Amino acid sequence: MYQLKLNPNDKTPKYKQIIQSVISDIERNVLKKNEQLPSISELSEEYYLARDTVEKAYRELKERGFITSVQGKGYYVNSGESRKMRILLIFNKLSSYKKLIYYAFLKVLGDKASVDLQIHHYNARLFDEIIDKNLGKYNYYVVMPHFFPDSEKAIAMKALEKIPSDELVLLDKDLPEYKHECLSVYQDFERDVAEALESANDLFTKYQRVVLVFPSDGNYPVDIVRGVRYFCVNAHKEFIIRENVDEELLIPQTAYVVVEEHDLAELVKKVRQSSYSLGNEIGVVSFNETTLKELLGITVITTDFETMGRTAAALLLDKKKIKVKNPFYMIRRETL
């Protein structure tokens, strides 16, 4: 008899757990096309479930095309064409960089999957609601787990635990607190930033101090601060943090590492209005590559967003459950 995967300690409603179990086993070919499922009575008796619970699960599975029913005979795994994978992407925000990941992800998947997108806006409670509403409706959940502060992170971790680990894909950020094995394509912000800056040690020799422009209300990983500080300690540079550049007085032999686009524009404007030379007395390094920064000759440290999307999709199609660190590097240009 077919064995459901039910967790008595899981707060997910039992009918949703039935749906998740059946869908998972269909996708993994444990349940094969045309195979007969246990009757409602059989499942009710075997797992001490109310008939209404099993009926509700079977009804939704039938509505979504996973199973079919034959009058007087019972329920069967759908015998139609192979189904597309259903994937829910849950991003922390929308930006030009996230779009690069999104479209690269879609391109690799092609017609093998249908993908829906939702945004949690760094709100752990909203993320929890998204999971509760969609649990059991998708084959895979691809999550960017950016949450601040720790109280929000704790709520998000509980929400992540509701997703079966073989259906979870972590994207963009490593999550050491998550102890289960799952597919992950991530940035190691502290190490990546430090190593990218160290790769340009020869360019930093003309600067005595490094200023990180890091808005505290911008929902950026604090690992970035640690990475820049680590570089400065090892390179014997004075390390300074600024919220913005609005009141900044330019001092020669200073290199700025800028996270937000607004601060980048303001800083370049200040330098051009001063007597200092950009890339000589004042250095500027921006986060994340764009076409405009390339055209303006802005030095950047950046992850490869398209590679992140392609890698996640390719590994998902291959049903791999491994952790992959995404490429991160510096692009040298005139501003450093």
LINJOTA-V181615 format. One record per helix or strand of 3 or more residues. SS is the DSSP state (2 for helix, 1 for strand). FROM is the first residue (numbers start at 0). TO is the last residue. If there is no record, write none. Layout:
# LINJOTA-V181615
ss=SS from=FROM to=TO
ss=SS from=FROM to=TO
This chain:
# LINJOTA-V181615
ss=2 from=13 to=26
ss=2 from=39 to=46
ss=2 from=50 to=62
ss=1 from=66 to=69
ss=1 from=73 to=76
ss=1 from=84 to=90
ss=2 from=95 to=111
ss=1 from=112 to=118
ss=2 from=123 to=133
ss=1 from=139 to=142
ss=2 from=149 to=160
ss=2 from=164 to=166
ss=1 from=167 to=172
ss=1 from=182 to=186
ss=2 from=188 to=197
ss=2 from=200 to=203
ss=1 from=208 to=212
ss=2 from=222 to=234
ss=1 from=237 to=241
ss=1 from=253 to=257
ss=2 from=260 to=272
ss=1 from=281 to=286
ss=2 from=290 to=295
ss=1 from=298 to=302
ss=2 from=304 to=316
ss=1 from=322 to=324
ss=1 from=327 to=330
